[in-house]
Amino acid sequence: MACGENVIISWMSLKTTVRGGTSWSRKWYPSAMTLAMDASFNVEQDWRVSGGIEWLQAGRLGLRAGGTLSRYASPGFSLGAGWKFRSTLIGPEAAYSLDYAYLPFGLQTREDGDVIK
């Protein structure tokens, strides 16, 4: 380094985030229900809470719904369904599942218009 040169050292700290979640299940033969919730908080004062429910009928047909709330983003929701089955169509008997989810199209944006990644 030559005399008189400026050296710039920058320091970027990682965003500290705390996450947690819980779920509760109840079985009534032949059905079952699961409730789930999770939350995250970070040092930038941002928070996000998500929750959902799943109804499983006879261990084969599932219906799901969920939602998300956030400090800086608009509320979101989702819907879904699933079907579990066994088949010998493609060789020996195997278990398969078919799932579908509906999520509203679009980017979540903050109130100031910035896109949330």
N, C-alpha and C positions, 0 to 999 in steps of 0.2 A: 504494500500500500504506500502510495506516495504521500508526502507531507501535504496537508491541506484538504485531503479527500474526506467527504462526509460519508459516514456509514450509518445506514438506517436499519434498525432491527425492529421488526414488528412481531407482536405476539397476539395470536388469536386463540382465545380459550374456547373449549368445546361447550356446547349448550348443555347444562345440567337439567335432566328430566327425571321426574319420579313417576313411575307407573304402577298401577295395581288393579286387581280385578277379582271378581268373585262370581260364583254361579250356584244355583240351587236346582235340584232335580226332584221330581216326584213321579212315581210310577203307579199307575192304576191299570191292572191287566185288562185289556191288551194295549193300553195307551201309556204315554209318558209325556211329561212337560218339563222343559228346562228354561229357567230364567238366568240371564247372564248380564253383568255390568262391569265395565272397566273405566278407569279414569287416568288421565295424565296431566301433570303440572310441570312447568319449567320456570327457570329463573327469569325469563322475559315476561312473566305474569300472564302467560297464555295457559289456558286449560281446555280440556276436551273430555266430555263424558259420553259414553256410548252404552247402549243397552239393547237387549233383544230377547225374544221368546221363540221357542221351538216346540211344536206339538208333533209327537211321533205316534202314528196309529199302527198298531200291530207290528211294530218294528220294521215296517216297510215304507210307509208313506209319511213324509215329513213336511210340515208347513212352517215357514219362518217369517218373522218380521223384526225389524230393528230400526234404531234411530241414533242420531248423533247431535249433540249440542256442543258448541265451542264459543269461546269468548269473541274471537275475531271472524268466524265464518258463519254463514247462514246454516240453519238446521238442515240435517239430511235424513233420509229414510231409505230403507230397502225392504224388499219382499222376496221370498224365495220358496221353492218347493223341491222335494227330492223323492226318488223312488228307488228302493233297493230290491234286487231280485236275483235269482239264481237261474242259470241256463246252461244247456248243453249244445247250444247253437254253434259255437265255435270250439269244438273239441270237448274235452272232459268238463264235468260240471264245475262251474266257477261262479263266484259272486260278482255282481255288477251293481253300479249305482249311477243314476241319471239325475243331475241337479240342474236347476234353473234359478237364476237370480235376476231381479229387476233393480237396477240402480239408476236413478235419474241422471241423464247425460249432462255433462257440463263440468266446468272447473269450479272448485270452491274458491270464492274470493273473499277477501277481507272487506270491511266497510270502506277502506280507502281505495279499493279496486285492485290491490295486489293479489296475485294468484298464490294460493297456499299449496306448497309442494308436499 
